Amino acid sequence: MAGKKDPILSNEELIKINQRLNEQLKRLIQKNDQLTQSVMELEKELAGDSRNKENTFKVKGITVLFIEIQGYKDILEEGKSAGDMYDKLDEIFIKFNEIAKKHKAERVKVIGDYYICAGGIAEKNSTNPIDIALVALEISDYLHSIYESYQEAGKAFWNLRIGIHSGNGTVSVKGQHNKTYTLTGEVINTIPRIASMSEPGEIYISDYTYELIKSYFSCDYVTELPVKYRGTLGLYQLKRIKKIYSEDRKTGVIPNRDFILKYLFRQFTDIERKVLDYLQEKLPKHLYYHNYTHTIDVVNQAELIGIGEGVSDEHLLLLKTAALFHDAGHVIQSPNHEFYSTEIAREWLPNYGYTPDQIEVICEIIMATQLPPTPHNLLEEIICDSDLDYLGRGDFIPGSNALFKELSAQGIITDPNEWNKMQVKFLKGHQFFTQTSQRLREVNKKSQIERIEKLIT
């Protein structure tokens, strides 16, 4: 009887093969699910489902991050399978997406082994150059930590060339919930050349981007890149967040409180535009006084009085933000609108990076505008004076007429004579709280009382 042959493969080797086959099966299942989803989307498209139609529009002032991935040959030569290599790359891309989303950037659909994300394409904003610079630094720091562990083990790792450029382009958006973005135009045509000029691991930015972020980040001039129709494009290396704005002064990746405050001030114009658009669209038409122009006026006066009273930069930002939201509650209902204004502020402001403590202060400032005003601190005094600033201004009459028209439309008061009596009573009982408003408005308010008293019959 012949003896038993030795097994060709050991148990350990069989286990490894089984694991590899299971991993391949998982990938096949995922690809099948993706394919099934694609077929379903295609069927919807063919059926004329407008939700999946592509929407294309031109965009100005966007910023794009382009990452060129190199090093496949070295990784394959050390014995790694293509499947393992792409699994690791998928893991890295997932992390890239998390970082991009954290900084309000959207991944752009591409063909090939590149990673592209852009700021300012999903929603217009003025902070997208800063956002993309933060994305690039965080991605670079993340990859550096992985690279060090690979280097210690003597393993090959990808080399990344990173480029950033700000400019204009055309965006195509598909889908409603899981949107996909495709980008064409000048900015996307230029950026691969910027990335190709960089050394592995370095971040090169165009002079357009540099001008927009130079007060936040440390950058070094590198060279010039010939560009068709322009001549040359200056290139800079993005090094880090400036030390005065960095939480970690060694790496320069994490913004500190001063950076965030500076960023929030820059971002305020974006919030202001969005809130004013919201008010114009949603406020009832009978609000002739409490409309978006009144909100603009209160924001401006809050800044003026805040500067006059010497409040800190952070408090000035909180004041302006409270002024911006203080009448938004009229969208829901006019009675107790201050409370509803705080509800809207609590819903919106976390999306713009305001902390819970800051939001709480903003809401307290908003609630201080309830009549009769009873402020408990300087910030609340400033918002009260800002809200009723027109009482001591030369444009008191147009403001008074608009308020009477609004109250008449609601059936609250319709008799002009009774309205004048009410105004005199209110003006005589009213006081400006801040020294700035007392100095600027109190004298003119007294002349308004005298003028209205002559009209009363």
C-alpha positions as CSV (number, residue, x, y, z in Angstrom):
1,M,0.0,0.0,0.0
2,A,1.4,3.3,-1.1
3,G,2.2,5.9,1.7
4,K,0.2,9.1,2.0
5,K,1.6,12.1,0.1
6,D,2.5,15.3,2.0
7,P,-0.1,18.0,1.5
8,I,0.9,20.5,-1.1
9,L,-0.3,23.4,1.1
10,S,-0.2,23.8,4.8
11,N,-3.3,24.6,6.9
12,E,-2.0,28.2,7.4
13,E,-1.6,28.7,3.7
14,L,-5.1,27.3,3.1
15,I,-6.5,29.7,5.7
16,K,-4.8,32.6,4.0
17,I,-6.1,31.6,0.6
18,N,-9.6,31.3,2.1
19,Q,-9.4,34.7,3.6
20,R,-8.2,36.2,0.3
21,L,-11.1,34.5,-1.5
22,N,-13.6,35.8,1.1
23,E,-12.2,39.3,0.6
24,Q,-12.5,39.0,-3.2
25,L,-16.0,37.8,-2.7
26,K,-16.9,40.8,-0.6
27,R,-15.5,43.1,-3.3
28,L,-17.5,41.3,-6.0
29,I,-20.6,41.6,-3.9
30,Q,-20.0,45.3,-3.5
31,K,-19.3,45.8,-7.2
32,N,-22.5,43.9,-7.9
33,D,-24.5,46.1,-5.6
34,Q,-22.9,49.1,-7.2
35,L,-23.7,47.8,-10.7
36,T,-27.3,47.0,-9.6
37,Q,-27.7,50.5,-8.3
38,S,-26.3,52.0,-11.5
39,V,-28.7,49.9,-13.6
40,M,-31.6,51.2,-11.4
41,E,-30.5,54.8,-11.8
42,L,-30.2,54.2,-15.6
43,E,-33.7,52.8,-15.7
44,K,-35.0,55.8,-13.8
45,E,-33.2,58.1,-16.2
46,L,-34.6,56.3,-19.3
47,A,-38.1,56.5,-17.7
48,G,-37.7,60.3,-17.6
49,D,-37.1,60.7,-13.9
50,S,-36.2,64.3,-13.7
51,R,-34.6,63.8,-10.3
52,N,-31.6,62.2,-11.9
53,K,-31.2,64.8,-14.7
54,E,-27.9,66.7,-14.8
55,N,-27.9,70.3,-13.8
56,T,-25.1,72.4,-15.3
57,F,-24.1,75.9,-14.3
58,K,-21.1,78.2,-14.3
59,V,-19.4,79.0,-11.0
60,K,-17.0,81.8,-10.0
61,G,-14.6,82.0,-7.2
62,I,-14.2,78.3,-6.4
63,T,-11.1,76.5,-5.2
64,V,-10.0,73.0,-6.3
65,L,-7.6,70.5,-4.6
66,F,-6.0,68.0,-7.0
67,I,-4.0,65.0,-5.8
68,E,-1.9,62.9,-8.2
69,I,-1.1,59.5,-6.8
70,Q,2.2,57.8,-7.7
71,G,4.1,54.7,-6.5
72,Y,2.1,51.7,-7.7
73,K,5.1,50.1,-9.4
74,D,7.2,50.1,-6.2
75,I,4.3,48.7,-4.1
76,L,3.6,45.9,-6.6
77,E,7.3,45.0,-6.9
78,E,7.5,44.3,-3.1
79,G,4.8,41.6,-3.6
80,K,1.5,43.2,-2.7
81,S,-1.5,42.1,-4.8
82,A,-3.3,44.7,-6.8
83,G,-6.5,43.9,-4.8
84,D,-4.8,44.6,-1.5
85,M,-3.2,47.8,-2.8
86,Y,-6.6,49.2,-4.0
87,D,-8.3,48.2,-0.8
88,K,-5.8,50.3,1.1
89,L,-6.3,53.2,-1.4
90,D,-10.0,53.0,-0.9
91,E,-9.5,53.3,2.8
92,I,-7.4,56.4,2.3
93,F,-9.9,57.9,-0.1
94,I,-12.6,57.4,2.5
95,K,-10.5,59.4,5.0
96,F,-10.0,62.1,2.3
97,N,-13.7,62.3,1.9
98,E,-14.2,62.7,5.7
99,I,-11.7,65.5,5.8
100,A,-13.2,67.2,2.8
101,K,-16.7,67.1,4.2
102,K,-15.5,68.5,7.5
103,H,-14.3,71.6,5.6
104,K,-17.4,72.0,3.4
105,A,-15.7,70.6,0.3
106,E,-17.2,68.2,-2.3
107,R,-15.5,65.4,-4.1
108,V,-15.4,65.8,-7.8
109,K,-16.0,62.8,-10.1
110,V,-12.9,61.9,-12.2
111,I,-11.6,59.1,-14.3
112,G,-8.3,57.7,-13.3
113,D,-6.2,57.5,-10.1
114,Y,-6.6,61.0,-8.9
115,Y,-8.5,62.6,-6.1
116,I,-10.2,65.9,-6.6
117,C,-12.4,68.0,-4.3
118,A,-13.6,71.5,-4.5
119,G,-15.0,74.3,-2.3
120,G,-17.7,76.7,-3.3
121,I,-19.5,74.4,-5.8
122,A,-22.3,73.1,-3.6
123,E,-22.9,76.5,-2.1
124,K,-21.3,79.8,-2.9
125,N,-19.0,81.0,-0.1
126,S,-16.1,83.3,0.4
127,T,-14.1,80.9,2.7
128,N,-13.5,78.1,0.2
129,P,-9.8,78.9,-0.4
130,I,-9.2,78.7,3.3
131,D,-11.3,75.5,3.6
132,I,-9.4,73.8,0.8
133,A,-6.0,74.8,2.3
134,L,-7.1,73.2,5.6
135,V,-8.1,70.1,3.7
136,A,-4.7,69.9,2.0
137,L,-2.8,70.3,5.3
138,E,-4.9,67.8,7.1
139,I,-4.6,65.2,4.3
140,S,-0.9,65.7,4.1
141,D,-0.6,65.3,7.9
142,Y,-2.7,62.1,7.8
143,L,-0.6,60.6,5.0
144,H,2.6,61.6,6.7
145,S,1.7,59.6,9.8
146,I,0.9,56.5,7.6
147,Y,4.1,57.0,5.6
148,E,6.3,57.0,8.7
149,S,4.9,53.6,9.8
150,Y,5.5,52.1,6.3
151,Q,9.0,53.5,6.3
152,E,9.9,52.0,9.6
153,A,8.7,48.6,8.3
154,G,10.7,49.1,5.1
155,K,7.6,49.1,2.9
156,A,6.8,51.2,-0.1
157,F,4.0,53.7,0.0
158,W,2.3,56.1,-2.4
159,N,3.8,59.4,-3.3
160,L,1.3,62.2,-3.6
161,R,1.6,65.5,-5.5
162,I,-0.9,68.1,-4.4
163,G,-2.0,71.2,-6.2
164,I,-4.5,74.0,-5.3
165,H,-6.0,76.6,-7.6
166,S,-8.8,79.1,-7.4
167,G,-10.8,80.4,-10.3
168,N,-13.9,79.8,-12.4
169,G,-15.4,76.7,-14.0
170,T,-18.6,74.9,-15.0
171,V,-20.2,72.4,-12.6
172,S,-22.5,69.6,-13.5
173,V,-24.5,68.1,-10.6
174,K,-26.4,64.9,-10.8
175,G,-28.8,63.4,-8.2
176,Q,-30.7,64.9,-5.3
177,H,-29.5,63.1,-2.2
178,N,-26.2,61.5,-3.1
179,K,-25.0,64.2,-5.5
180,T,-22.1,63.7,-7.9
181,Y,-20.2,66.7,-9.2
182,T,-18.3,67.0,-12.5
183,L,-16.1,70.1,-13.1
184,T,-14.8,71.5,-16.3
185,G,-13.2,74.8,-17.4
186,E,-10.2,76.9,-16.6
187,V,-9.6,75.9,-13.0
188,I,-9.7,72.1,-13.6
189,N,-7.6,72.4,-16.8
190,T,-4.8,74.3,-15.0
191,I,-4.6,72.4,-11.7
192,P,-3.0,69.1,-12.9
193,R,0.0,71.1,-14.1
194,I,0.3,72.8,-10.8
195,A,0.3,69.4,-9.0
196,S,2.9,68.0,-11.4
197,M,5.3,70.8,-10.6
198,S,5.3,69.9,-6.9
199,E,7.7,67.5,-5.2
200,P,6.2,64.4,-3.6
201,G,4.5,65.3,-0.3
202,E,4.5,69.0,-1.0
203,I,1.5,71.3,-1.6
204,Y,1.7,73.8,-4.4
205,I,-0.9,76.6,-4.8
206,S,-1.4,79.2,-7.5
207,D,-0.9,82.9,-7.0
208,Y,-4.7,83.3,-7.2
209,T,-5.2,81.1,-4.1
210,Y,-2.1,82.6,-2.4
211,E,-3.6,86.1,-2.4
212,L,-6.8,84.8,-0.8
213,I,-5.2,82.8,2.0
214,K,-1.9,84.6,2.7
215,S,-3.1,86.2,5.9
216,Y,-3.9,82.8,7.4
217,F,-1.1,80.5,6.1
218,S,2.7,80.5,5.7
219,C,3.7,80.1,2.0
220,D,7.0,80.2,0.1
221,Y,7.3,81.4,-3.5
222,V,8.6,78.6,-5.7
223,T,8.5,79.3,-9.4
224,E,6.3,80.4,-12.4
225,L,4.2,78.2,-14.6
226,P,3.6,79.1,-18.3
227,V,-0.1,79.3,-18.9
228,K,-1.9,79.8,-22.2
229,Y,-3.5,83.2,-22.7
230,R,-2.2,84.5,-19.4
231,G,1.6,84.3,-19.7
232,T,2.7,82.9,-16.3
233,L,1.1,81.7,-13.1
234,G,3.0,82.2,-9.9
235,L,3.4,79.1,-7.7
236,Y,3.8,79.0,-3.9
237,Q,4.3,76.1,-1.5
238,L,1.7,75.9,1.2
239,K,3.7,75.2,4.4
240,R,1.4,75.5,7.4
241,I,-1.1,77.7,9.3
242,K,0.8,80.8,10.6
243,K,2.2,80.2,14.1
244,I,0.0,83.0,15.6
245,Y,-3.1,81.2,14.3
246,S,-2.0,77.6,15.0
247,E,-3.1,75.4,18.0
248,D,-0.1,73.2,17.4
249,R,2.8,75.5,16.6
250,K,5.0,72.6,15.6
251,T,2.9,71.1,12.8
252,G,0.7,74.0,11.9
253,V,-2.3,71.9,11.0
254,I,-4.8,72.7,13.7
255,P,-6.4,76.2,13.8
256,N,-6.5,78.0,17.2
257,R,-9.2,80.3,18.6
258,D,-7.8,83.4,16.9
259,F,-7.8,81.7,13.5
260,I,-11.4,80.5,14.0
261,L,-12.6,84.0,15.0
262,K,-10.9,85.5,11.9
263,Y,-12.5,82.9,9.8
264,L,-15.9,83.5,11.3
265,F,-15.7,87.2,10.5
266,R,-14.9,86.4,6.9
267,Q,-17.7,83.9,6.8
268,F,-20.2,86.4,8.2
269,T,-20.9,87.8,4.7
270,D,-21.9,84.3,3.5
271,I,-24.3,83.9,6.4
272,E,-25.7,87.4,5.9
273,R,-26.4,86.8,2.3
274,K,-28.2,83.5,3.0
275,V,-30.3,85.0,5.9
276,L,-31.3,88.0,3.9
277,D,-32.3,85.9,0.9
278,Y,-34.3,83.7,3.3
279,L,-36.1,86.8,4.8
280,Q,-36.8,88.3,1.4
281,E,-38.4,85.0,0.3
282,K,-40.2,83.9,3.5
283,L,-41.3,87.0,5.4
284,P,-45.0,87.9,5.1
285,K,-45.6,90.8,2.6
286,H,-47.5,92.9,5.2
287,L,-44.3,93.4,7.2
288,Y,-43.5,96.9,5.8
289,Y,-41.2,97.7,8.7
290,H,-39.8,94.4,10.0
291,N,-38.4,93.4,6.6
292,Y,-34.9,92.5,5.5
293,T,-33.9,96.2,5.2
294,H,-34.6,96.6,8.9
295,T,-32.4,93.6,9.6
296,I,-29.5,95.2,7.5
297,D,-30.0,98.5,9.5
298,V,-29.8,96.7,12.9
299,V,-26.7,94.7,11.8
300,N,-25.0,98.0,10.8
301,Q,-26.0,99.8,14.0
302,A,-24.9,96.9,16.2
303,E,-21.4,97.1,14.6
304,L,-21.3,100.9,15.0
305,I,-22.4,101.0,18.6
306,G,-20.3,97.9,19.4
307,I,-17.2,99.6,18.2
308,G,-18.2,102.8,20.0
309,E,-18.6,100.9,23.2
310,G,-15.2,99.1,22.7
311,V,-16.4,95.5,22.8
312,S,-14.0,92.7,21.9
313,D,-13.8,91.2,18.4
314,E,-15.6,88.1,19.4
315,H,-18.4,90.0,21.1
316,L,-18.7,92.2,18.0
317,L,-19.2,89.1,15.9
318,L,-21.8,87.7,18.3
319,L,-23.7,91.0,18.2
320,K,-23.8,91.2,14.4
321,T,-24.9,87.6,14.2
322,A,-27.7,88.2,16.8
323,A,-28.8,91.3,14.9
324,L,-28.9,89.3,11.6
325,F,-31.2,86.6,13.1
326,H,-33.2,88.8,15.6
327,D,-36.3,89.2,13.4
328,A,-36.1,85.9,11.5
329,G,-38.8,84.5,13.7
330,H,-41.4,86.6,11.9
331,V,-41.2,84.0,9.2
332,I,-43.0,81.6,11.6
333,Q,-45.2,84.1,13.4
334,S,-45.0,87.7,14.7
335,P,-46.2,87.2,18.3
336,N,-43.2,85.9,20.3
337,H,-41.1,86.1,17.1
338,E,-37.9,86.6,19.3
339,F,-38.2,83.0,20.6
340,Y,-38.7,81.7,17.1
341,S,-35.7,83.7,15.9
342,T,-33.5,81.9,18.5
343,E,-34.9,78.5,17.2
344,I,-33.7,79.4,13.7
345,A,-30.3,80.6,14.9
346,R,-29.9,77.3,16.9
347,E,-30.7,75.4,13.7
348,W,-28.4,77.3,11.3
349,L,-25.3,78.4,13.3
350,P,-23.8,75.0,14.1
351,N,-23.4,74.5,10.3
352,Y,-21.1,77.6,10.3
353,G,-18.8,76.6,13.1
354,Y,-20.3,78.6,16.0
355,T,-19.8,76.9,19.3
356,P,-22.7,76.0,21.7
357,D,-21.5,78.7,24.1
358,Q,-21.4,81.4,21.4
359,I,-24.9,80.3,20.1
360,E,-26.3,80.6,23.7
361,V,-25.0,84.2,24.0
362,I,-26.4,85.0,20.6
363,C,-29.8,83.7,21.6
364,E,-29.7,85.7,24.9
365,I,-29.0,88.9,22.9
366,I,-31.9,88.2,20.5
367,M,-34.3,87.7,23.4
368,A,-33.3,91.0,24.8
369,T,-35.1,92.8,21.9
370,Q,-38.5,91.9,23.4
371,L,-40.5,95.0,24.3
372,P,-40.3,96.6,26.7
373,P,-36.5,96.2,26.6
374,T,-34.8,95.1,29.8
375,P,-31.2,94.4,28.9
376,H,-28.9,92.7,31.5
377,N,-25.5,93.4,30.1
378,L,-23.6,95.6,27.6
379,L,-24.2,93.3,24.6
380,E,-28.0,93.3,25.3
381,E,-28.0,97.1,25.8
382,I,-26.3,97.4,22.4
383,I,-28.8,95.3,20.5
384,C,-31.7,97.1,22.2
385,D,-30.3,100.5,21.1
386,S,-29.6,99.1,17.6
387,D,-33.1,97.8,17.2
388,L,-34.7,101.1,18.1
389,D,-31.9,103.3,16.7
390,Y,-34.3,105.0,14.1
391,L,-36.1,106.7,17.0
392,G,-33.2,109.2,17.2
393,R,-32.4,109.5,13.5
394,G,-33.3,111.9,10.7
395,D,-35.2,109.1,8.9
396,F,-37.6,108.6,11.8
397,I,-40.6,109.6,9.8
398,P,-40.2,107.0,7.0
399,G,-39.6,104.3,9.6
400,S,-42.6,105.4,11.7
401,N,-44.9,105.4,8.6
402,A,-43.7,101.9,7.6
403,L,-44.4,100.6,11.1
404,F,-47.9,102.2,11.2
405,K,-48.7,100.7,7.8
406,E,-47.6,97.2,9.1
407,L,-49.7,97.5,12.2
408,S,-52.7,98.7,10.2
409,A,-52.4,95.7,7.8
410,Q,-52.6,93.4,10.9
411,G,-55.6,95.3,12.3
412,I,-53.6,96.3,15.4
413,I,-54.1,100.1,15.1
414,T,-55.6,102.0,12.2
415,D,-56.3,105.5,13.5
416,P,-53.3,107.9,12.7
417,N,-54.2,110.1,15.7
418,E,-54.1,107.2,18.1
419,W,-50.9,106.1,16.5
420,N,-49.3,109.5,17.2
421,K,-50.4,109.4,20.8
422,M,-48.9,105.9,21.1
423,Q,-45.6,107.1,19.6
424,V,-45.3,110.1,22.0
425,K,-46.0,107.8,25.0
426,F,-43.4,105.3,23.8
427,L,-40.8,107.9,23.0
428,K,-41.2,109.6,26.4
429,G,-40.8,106.3,28.2
430,H,-37.9,105.1,26.0
431,Q,-34.2,105.5,26.9
432,F,-31.1,104.6,25.0
433,F,-28.9,102.4,27.2
434,T,-25.4,102.9,25.8
435,Q,-23.3,106.0,26.1
436,T,-22.7,105.9,22.3
437,S,-26.4,106.0,21.5
438,Q,-27.2,108.6,24.2
439,R,-24.5,110.8,22.6
440,L,-25.6,110.3,19.0
441,R,-29.5,109.9,19.2
442,E,-31.0,111.3,22.4
443,V,-31.2,115.0,21.3
444,N,-32.8,114.1,18.0
445,K,-35.4,111.9,19.8
446,K,-36.6,114.8,21.8
447,S,-37.2,116.9,18.7
448,Q,-39.3,114.0,17.3
449,I,-41.5,114.1,20.4
450,E,-42.1,117.8,19.9
451,R,-43.0,117.3,16.2
452,I,-45.5,114.5,16.8
453,E,-47.2,116.3,19.7
454,K,-48.1,119.1,17.3
455,L,-49.9,116.5,15.0
456,I,-52.2,115.2,17.8
457,T,-55.7,116.5,17.7
